[in-house]
Amino acid sequence: MTETPDLDDAVTPHVPRRRTSKLAIVGAGAVGSTMAYAALMRGAARTVALYDINKAKVQAEALDLGHGIQFMPMAQVVGSDDIAVCADADVVMFTAGAKQKPGQTRLDLAEATISLVRKVLPAVVEVAPDATYVMVTNPVDVVTYASLRISGLPPSRLFGSGTVLDSSRLRYLIARETGVAVQNVHAYVAGEHGDSELPLWSSASIGAVPLLEWNGLGGRGGALTSEVRERIAREVVDSAYQIIEGKGATNYAVALAGSRIIEAVLNDESRILPVSSLLDDYYGISDVCLSVPAVVGAKGVEDRLAVPMSADELAGLRRSAEAVKDVARQFGF
Ligand SMILES: NC(=O)c1ccc[n+]([C@@H]2O[C@H](COP(=O)([O-])OP(=O)(O)OC[C@H]3O[C@@H](n4cnc5c(N)ncnc54)[C@H](O)[C@@H]3O)[C@@H](O)[C@H]2O)c1
């Protein structure tokens, strides 16, 4: 009688059986705890660990999420003010932020955030040395650059959530304008996650139609003229301010965008996402963390796409790179 081969071993004989995946989230505030919820709902990781200096808050968030596991894909949730809770994570999402105090400028805030990263990140890397690190805390491009320098991690394994959220806002607005499903809109926001970001209109498409050739569908809006595109681009930048003014924080869409990144890494998807990574001669742009469409998989950021750009877009990307470098320089990076 012949022995039945183990199916897993037969298909992937060289790959050892994988242990379950662990996601650690640093900072259990509005963004961190919603990201945990989104990742759990999507079954992104088998263990979700929350770490925060606010012990009561992190324990309460973990307990509340844990009570919902019965209704989600199977998982375990733990929360602690002890960094050891992050041990052996496969992915670490860094959402801990310094709260803006009255009278504090954005630059002051960046300074406080960088000193927070200086204190917390090395300790997390010590307990989770093999993880892929995704920075979310703002100003994310500068924080990502500083974090690379502080941690010494390879740029493929530490990057920022970048304009994944901004691109989903862009697609939402294009879908609303044209009356087609958001899933059929393909468009990226590149550059800084902030005021100098820019939509890459010349490579965008709706279904198989180049966006710049879109003439509308009967009764579903018209062409995306330069006025319409400018309005949409402005709305993408302003939407975070609008949401923060209305409810104090943005949390749902950023959490879903974050979960998308986590899944791309944990499932080794080679997914194209506009994350913020250290550029090295990308159209001549180097030594700055900036978002451009990149391939994200188990090794983190594996490649960047040489997206065809108009002269205006390229100039905009270069301006954005300078804006981010300017801020980084002010902090000695
Ligand atoms: N990149 C993006 O797309 C994006 C989108 C939304 C928000 N953000 C940023 O995410 C960050 C968090 O936003 P939020 O609304 O969740 O803020 P929040 O104030 O609700 O949460 C921040 C959490 O960090 C914790 N924290 C502070 N210092 C800590 C430390 N030393 N160690 C561990 N935890 C610590 C706080 O206790 C708090 O729970 C902000 O910087 C925000 O600007 C980024």
The ligand as a MOL file (V3000), in Angstrom:
LIG
                    3D

  0  0  0     0  0            999 V3000
M  V30 BEGIN CTAB
M  V30 COUNTS 44 48 0 0 0
M  V30 BEGIN ATOM
M  V30 1 N -0.8220 58.1130 7.8970 0
M  V30 2 C -2.1310 58.2370 7.8620 0
M  V30 3 O -2.7590 58.0050 6.8220 0
M  V30 4 C -2.8420 58.6830 9.1010 0
M  V30 5 C -4.2350 58.7900 9.1420 0
M  V30 6 C -4.8510 59.1580 10.3330 0
M  V30 7 C -4.0880 59.4390 11.4510 0
M  V30 8 N -2.7440 59.3520 11.3780 0 CHG=1
M  V30 9 C -1.8710 59.6440 12.5280 0
M  V30 10 O -1.9170 58.5670 13.4430 0
M  V30 11 C -1.5150 59.0410 14.7320 0
M  V30 12 C -2.4840 58.5560 15.8000 0
M  V30 13 O -3.7130 59.1960 15.6570 0
M  V30 14 P -4.9130 58.9020 16.6840 0
M  V30 15 O -6.0770 59.6650 16.2000 0
M  V30 16 O -5.0220 57.4290 16.8980 0 CHG=-1
M  V30 17 O -4.3360 59.5880 18.0200 0
M  V30 18 P -4.7590 59.2200 19.5200 0
M  V30 19 O -4.3140 60.3620 20.3640 0
M  V30 20 O -6.1880 58.7960 19.5690 0
M  V30 21 O -3.8780 57.9200 19.8450 0
M  V30 22 C -2.5070 57.9700 20.0670 0
M  V30 23 C -2.2030 56.8850 21.0850 0
M  V30 24 O -0.7820 56.8210 21.2250 0
M  V30 25 C -0.5390 56.5090 22.5830 0
M  V30 26 N 0.8400 56.8310 22.9410 0
M  V30 27 C 1.3760 58.0710 23.1690 0
M  V30 28 N 2.6690 57.9410 23.5280 0
M  V30 29 C 2.9380 56.6120 23.5240 0
M  V30 30 C 4.0970 55.8410 23.8060 0
M  V30 31 N 5.2480 56.4410 24.1890 0
M  V30 32 N 4.0240 54.4990 23.6970 0
M  V30 33 C 2.8680 53.9020 23.3380 0
M  V30 34 N 1.7390 54.5590 23.0570 0
M  V30 35 C 1.7810 55.9110 23.1480 0
M  V30 36 C -1.5620 57.3320 23.3640 0
M  V30 37 O -1.7450 56.8440 24.6840 0
M  V30 38 C -2.7880 57.1610 22.4780 0
M  V30 39 O -3.6040 56.0800 22.8890 0
M  V30 40 C -1.4320 60.5670 14.6060 0
M  V30 41 O -0.0850 60.9290 14.3910 0
M  V30 42 C -2.2520 60.8510 13.3690 0
M  V30 43 O -1.8920 62.0550 12.7440 0
M  V30 44 C -2.1010 58.9650 10.2380 0
M  V30 END ATOM
M  V30 BEGIN BOND
M  V30 1 1 1 2
M  V30 2 2 2 3
M  V30 3 1 2 4
M  V30 4 1 4 5
M  V30 5 2 4 44
M  V30 6 2 5 6
M  V30 7 1 6 7
M  V30 8 2 7 8
M  V30 9 1 8 9
M  V30 10 1 8 44
M  V30 11 1 9 10
M  V30 12 1 9 42
M  V30 13 1 10 11
M  V30 14 1 11 12
M  V30 15 1 11 40
M  V30 16 1 12 13
M  V30 17 1 13 14
M  V30 18 2 14 15
M  V30 19 1 14 16
M  V30 20 1 14 17
M  V30 21 1 17 18
M  V30 22 2 18 19
M  V30 23 1 18 20
M  V30 24 1 18 21
M  V30 25 1 21 22
M  V30 26 1 22 23
M  V30 27 1 23 24
M  V30 28 1 23 38
M  V30 29 1 24 25
M  V30 30 1 25 26
M  V30 31 1 25 36
M  V30 32 1 26 27
M  V30 33 1 26 35
M  V30 34 2 27 28
M  V30 35 1 28 29
M  V30 36 1 29 30
M  V30 37 2 29 35
M  V30 38 1 30 31
M  V30 39 2 30 32
M  V30 40 1 32 33
M  V30 41 2 33 34
M  V30 42 1 34 35
M  V30 43 1 36 37
M  V30 44 1 36 38
M  V30 45 1 38 39
M  V30 46 1 40 41
M  V30 47 1 40 42
M  V30 48 1 42 43
M  V30 END BOND
M  V30 END CTAB
M  END
